[in-house]
Amino acid sequence: VGPLSDLEKAVVTLKEALAEIHNAEDSYTKAQLSRVLRLETMIDIRGVCDAAEEVVPANLWTLATYKELLFLDQHTSTGPEDPTFYDE
């Protein structure tokens, strides 16, 4: 339902891409596949993750949000035990 099925598909896509990289015969091919994974596939999957993050209440999201990671220095004065940590 919603972004969950998209997230599940994204996991399959990532696993397949990683397997393809590991099974590549030479370093040059591995580098090319890694570039596609990092600069194309991961960018597409980030959109799926962002969509999921938008519909999950912040207090139930167990991972750091993009905003929290981007402004980590501004979030170090509080922790998950502080109820204002997730309410932004």
C-alpha positions as MATLAB code, in Angstrom:
seq = 'VGPLSDLEKAVVTLKEALAEIHNAEDSYTKAQLSRVLRLETMIDIRGVCDAAEEVVPANLWTLATYKELLFLDQHTSTGPEDPTFYDE';
ca = [
       0.000    0.000    0.000;
       1.387    3.381   -0.949;
       5.136    3.691   -0.815;
       5.594    0.298    0.872;
       5.340   -1.661   -2.384;
       7.652    0.876   -4.036;
      10.158    0.413   -1.201;
      10.004   -3.357   -1.586;
      10.666   -3.025   -5.326;
      13.564   -0.672   -4.567;
      15.150   -3.270   -2.283;
      14.960   -5.846   -5.073;
      16.471   -3.348   -7.522;
      19.363   -2.624   -5.148;
      20.040   -6.305   -4.492;
      20.062   -7.054   -8.208;
      22.398   -4.141   -8.928;
      24.783   -5.211   -6.170;
      24.780   -8.803   -7.411;
      25.549   -7.585  -10.923;
      28.482   -5.549   -9.605;
      29.857   -8.474   -7.601;
      29.487  -10.835  -10.557;
      31.153   -8.526  -13.075;
      34.291  -10.005  -14.550;
      36.629   -7.038  -14.393;
      37.224   -3.909  -12.335;
      36.309   -1.541  -15.142;
      32.862   -3.114  -15.546;
      32.402   -3.090  -11.772;
      33.267    0.607  -11.710;
      30.801    1.369  -14.514;
      28.002   -0.544  -12.779;
      28.838    1.116   -9.460;
      28.601    4.523  -11.090;
      25.150    3.741  -12.456;
      24.055    2.425   -9.064;
      25.275    5.504   -7.217;
      24.422    8.268   -9.664;
      21.261    6.930  -11.278;
      19.605    4.095   -9.401;
      20.122    5.540   -5.918;
      18.779    8.928   -6.992;
      15.592    7.272   -8.261;
      15.255    5.229   -5.080;
      15.754    8.287   -2.927;
      12.481    9.627   -4.318;
      10.732    6.476   -3.127;
      12.291    6.826    0.331;
      11.329   10.490    0.523;
       7.726    9.578   -0.333;
       7.662    7.007    2.465;
       9.172    9.464    4.913;
       6.392   11.935    4.113;
       3.578    9.551    5.091;
       5.139    7.974    8.192;
       4.721   10.041   11.377;
       8.087   11.397   12.493;
       7.868    9.741   15.920;
       7.545    6.320   14.210;
      10.342    6.848   11.681;
      13.248    4.880   13.162;
      15.936    6.276   10.885;
      17.385    9.760   10.796;
      15.548   11.926    8.313;
      17.372   13.696    5.535;
      16.849   16.982    7.374;
      18.286   15.546   10.591;
      21.352   14.271    8.757;
      21.820   17.493    6.842;
      21.593   19.612    9.989;
      23.094   17.082   12.407;
      24.957   19.749   14.365;
      21.639   21.429   15.174;
      20.110   18.198   16.474;
      22.834   17.134   18.884;
      21.439   18.984   21.895;
      18.428   16.659   22.098;
      17.989   12.949   21.715;
      15.244   10.461   20.900;
      14.181   10.427   24.543;
      13.324   14.143   24.287;
       9.757   14.470   22.935;
      10.664   17.601   20.953;
      13.383   15.714   19.038;
      10.963   14.507   16.344;
       8.442   17.353   16.438;
       9.694   19.844   13.891;
];
